[in-house]
Amino acid sequence: MCVKTADCLNHLAPYLFAQIDKKRDALRDRGIDVISLGIGDPDMPTPSHIVEAMVEAVKNPRNHQYPDYAGSLAYRRACATWMNERFGVGLDPLNEVLALIGSKEGIAHLHTAVVNPGDYVLAPSIGYPVYSGGATLQNAHTFFMPMRAEDGFLADFSAIPEDVISKARIMFIGYPNNPTGAIATEEYFDRAIAFCLEHGILLAHDNAYCDICFDGYRAPSILERPHAKECCIEFFSLSKSYNMTGWRIGFACGNAEAITALGTVKNNLDSGQFTAIQDAAIVALSGPQDCVEDMCRLYQRRRDLVVDALRAIGVECLAPKATIYVWTKVPAGETSESFATKLLEQAHVIVTPGNGYGPDGEGFIRISLTTPDDALLEAVRRIKESM
Ligand SMILES: *Cc1c(COP(=O)(O)O)cnc(C)c1O
């Protein structure tokens, strides 16, 4: 081969769902209707007042030129105002807020801003694959912090070896958690902040699901906690809150040095998000929020459907207080892969095997609540019938 690619590409985690995708395609080729509960992508459209704002913003010639790299001042102000109204967190829009082309982009690039080759990144051992994937692309190591059901899936940083701690640059955590649906306590956030301050580690909190909460629960920002701004950067996304996954818009906020470093990386890699999308996102953040409440009600209803169905077939599971996922143990004698395969072959329903999210995900599956009600009901019926 005459094209030589970077070695780090060979070290990225393999695509664990390849086998399941193959079986799904074989079933579909035989004309079998396969229902996917695998994808974490809202099925409902973006609320119309946001779409209308976009239509107007696209017509504005000022938006046709290069955007402000860090995000328009109006967008960064709207983010800061939202943070203040939602969490009581005060932020300087100029130095403590940065627009992102989706929060995945910012999470991935944070490694470039903070991590040297050979350093360590601390990632939850069940988590969003970008935390460790970004480390691999930076030729850095990942240390997976244990996550156990009996600890409420709060990543355990108490047993990290000294030589790892001394080379660690970022700790990633994210609550409400994808994929476990776990929520964090204030006490946990305080312990994580104290640990990172003691060891000079940047604490990156991924808050993509803060708006998708049930049963009266309201998720916090880690920036509400004392001393958080000394070591924390927090990532927000409009993707899940406003059904805007395709728009690619989010923001990072918190520690000014971390925000500046991430902005410097981005200045050299991208030229910001289309200002019209930022204009529409301002309307999302500052407009009526009843669309968010409607989505929470919808997901809560679907959560109850899925939890009831799983319990009916004897599968142990807790009803999550937040997120768009139900995370559940597989029955005794099954692995993540074998149970996902069984559900696919016998019920023609796709779920995500938990081992795809890291070492401690083995023995679990993730069911996503982003499937339209009728298909979700049908999937639930098939699971009950086949098991
Ligand atoms: C969906 C999701 C995001 C948000 O991604 P965007 O790039 O903003 O669409 C970030 N973190 C986690 C854990 C997610 O599940």
The ligand as an ORCA input file, in Angstrom:
! r2SCAN-3c Opt
* xyz 0 1
  C     -25.491     13.046     22.345
  C     -24.337     13.232     23.245
  C     -23.534     14.360     23.139
  C     -23.899     15.493     22.218
  O     -23.396     15.416     21.022
  P     -23.559     16.612     19.981
  O     -22.258     16.568     19.296
  O     -23.777     17.886     20.718
  O     -24.702     16.249     19.103
  C     -22.466     14.517     24.008
  N     -22.227     13.598     24.958
  C     -22.992     12.517     25.100
  C     -22.716     11.571     26.209
  C     -24.067     12.294     24.244
  O     -24.818     11.211     24.391
*
